[in-house]
Amino acid sequence: MKKIGLLLIVFLGFIVACKNDKTEPKPPGIDIDINPKSLALVEADNAFGIKLFQQINDEAGPTENLFVSPTSVGLALAMTYNGAKNETKEAMEECMQVSGLSAQEINEVYQNLMQGLVGADPDVAFTVANSIWYEQTFSVHPDFLNTNIQYYGAEVSPLDFGDPASVDAINHWVAINTNNKIETIIDEIGYDQVMFLINAIYFKGTWQYEFDPANTADLPFFPANGTPVDVPTMSLEADLETYSNGMFQAVKLPYGNGSFYMTVMLPNEPNSVDDLIASLTMENWSEWQSSFSLTEGFELYLPKFKFEYETDLIPALTQMGMGIAFTGMADFSGISDFGPLFINMVKHKTFVDVNEEGTEAAAVTIVGIGYTSVNPNLMMVNRPFLFTICEESTGAIVFMGKVVLPVY
């Protein structure tokens, strides 16, 4: 039996939380029964999450806050993976760290984990929703849709992508499934777009021991290479699980009955947070997590924070070995024979609010599937085009024209 906490750390994106000065023993969290294959996928998700976070951090600006949900990204990619074939399938397996697991095993384990996450703590709101939206004239393999319906509970909706109302329908679904914390994921649908696969996660948990708002005060926060800024800072004294080494100090803080928790990791000077992120490996992470112990009367000061984050994941996923999926060499024939297809969008959007009561967080990942014109056996003239009329022997261009909107 393996505690679900390992996977939850991935979802929380290595952000962090706390506990109150009520020192009575916390009630036990709920364990989820998982077999060796399930444990392998949890570890793969953790490895994927660490690498993804490091890659995004490498690309981020020096003053940019980050908040990602590797679980959301993993679920959206897993649905897409069911349509990948040959080299594209292998590249996705390598990127997602699931080589050695069959598609059937991946789908079954994700199904079990989603169910376990949703039911892990009755005192915590945790929802997972998946959906597939496709252009109504686009022919999709029934097996692809049925697999994602069966294992991921995906809602499937054919739409007229040329109708602006389709954008509203997709965004409305996102808003509903993130409790309106993320209201839009797309602004328009491109002419070459034929499908969107979307995952939405919503989390709201109250601290097992809430902070007293009366103890919140403005205290200085010291940005790297910047001027100190006064920020609202919560405080408490309680018996908390902590860990420290030469690089950082950390505290573990539960929500609800303890099945969900946050971990705050503060680098020790002269180490920076980037140094800490760079040091993350599965080996280090597992060792650190097993080394926490209870510290009585631990004092914690934690700033309140709330922000939104949005990023294009294609550059990061390309660096992680999935580049072929974003090119004309991609093989998504498992989705449709009406192609060729490639991934032309992986957009990730998140929201987080950490305050005295607890934490509210949401994440949406959208994978867009579009046509590529690389296949010489297929040409779809479905957008403005140029044409000429030439004389054969001389090559003279007799006429040249542009069609923006065909009329007849």
Buried (B, 14 or more C-beta within 10 A) or exposed (E): EBBBBBBBBBBBBBBBBBBBBEBEEBEEBBBBEBEEBBBBBBBBBBBBBBBBBBBBBEEBEEEEEBBBBBBBBBBBBBBBBBBBEEEBBBBBBEBBBBEEBEBEBBBBBBBBBBEBBEEBBEBBBBBBBBBBBBBEEBEBBEEBBEBBBEBBBBBBBBBEBEEEEBBEEBBEBBBEBBBEBBEBBBEEBBEBBBBBBBBBBBBBBBBBBBBEEEBBEEBEBEEEEEEEEEEBBBBBBBBBBBBBEEBBEBBBBBBBBBBBBBBBBBBEEEBEBBEBBEBBEBEEBEEBBEEBEEBEEBEBEBEBBEEBBBBEBBBBBBBBBBBBBBBEBBBBBBBBEBBBBBBBBBBBBBBBBBBBBBBBBBBBBBBBBBBBEEEEEEEEEEEEEEEEEEEEEEEEEEEEEEEEEEEE
